């Protein structure tokens, strides 16, 4: 069936949500359609939270649906343009800062916590920076607003209701199978329901889960894109006592290291104080590790988890970094029956498999209960193994105990945002009328810049519509 709209947004993650929000605030007369392959937020439930076992929901409710992976993430909003994406390179630093401030105000309007970490601890942060410099680590200072997993879900629920009341047409459980192009201009989309939607403006805001899908669409219709960076690594879990200074003063310490052996860039990412390690499932049942933390005291744990990610750039002729990351994750899945692998740092350094017996006598109790003890050296290339070890030893100089033999390493963590689509300042691709935003387009790498990106592209559309 053929239908018409003014604007079509493919994907209902933060980028798409904030684009829709801004469009309807300024032009409530528009016919705006959002097409999302996952479920509406009230229907997003993960059975594993009750059963402790993944049952293979298709599509996965953790990574797809309204609010995307952000609905069940830890919900950290990075309030600095230096963190979370490439908007400053596209829009400029000042404009990015203004957009982050505007998206932050919207989050506050819908119930975000007013507290911001990293603003009132000058002396403590100075001491952390001193230790970081001593270990050749760069501390990236970034104020953090923490939504929390359960509070973030409520905030996005309010946003969904608001958009529905404003007249946004949301089509869930609908997969866009084709981007329709005529004479070099995008004119519409086709879905797996057999619907064909036509519109003058199309926004692809598919998020990390849709990065591979969007890469294929780029190749099909000739959208200019370049292979970017792929981030591969582990999720580290330690006792809260080890991370106390960083957690209390920064909430999330963003530290960057260039390793002595290979000079590779390695960074910490997504710290979750008193949080839980979690599994995410992508297309084809691919299991990768992540983490989150709740705001409510009743859900807090004794552990802190964070990611260590190694950034890898590739040159010609290689052009499929997303596939490279997938293959490493698939190898890990193969070794542990489709689950997440866990290894102590002591065993990691010795090159031996962690066993159930040694894991049981560990002081650190894993929060991911169905993780399988194993050997990461059978998964990672030698270079990445060395990078991870050297990063942990450097971090140990900032907060002693991180490099304990009992520290837990979960694998594999991969960030699928490496297909960097070529866009102009209005986020229009080489196909006129088709704009690409968010993590899936390689433009952003987190909730706040994705949200700010949505506002920016909405304003570009409004200028185009006149």
Buried (B, 14 or more C-beta within 10 A) or exposed (E): EEBEBBBBBBBBBBBBBBBBBBBBEEBEEBBBBBBBBBBBBEEBEBEBEEEEEBEEBEBBBBBBBBBBBBBBBBBBBBBBBEBBBBBBEBBEEEBBBBBBEBBBEBBBEBBBBEEBBBEEBEEBBEBBBEBBEEBEBEBBBBBBBBBBBBBBBBBBBEBBEBBEEBEBBBBBBBBBEBBBBEEEEBBBBBBEEEBBBBBBBBBBBBBBBBBBBBBEBBEEBEBEBEBBBBBBBBBBBBBBEBBEBBBEBBBBBBBBBBBEEBEBBBBBBBBBBBBBBBBBBBBEEBBBBBBBBBBEEEBBBEBBBBBBBBBBEBEEEEBBBBBBBBEBBBBBBEBBEBBBBBBBBBBBBEEBBBEEEBBEEBEBBBBBEBBBBBBBBEBBEEBBBBBBBBBBBBBBBBBEBBBBEBBBBBBBBBBBBBBBBBBEEBBBBBBEBBBBBBBBBBBBBBBBBBBBBBBBBBBBBBEEBE
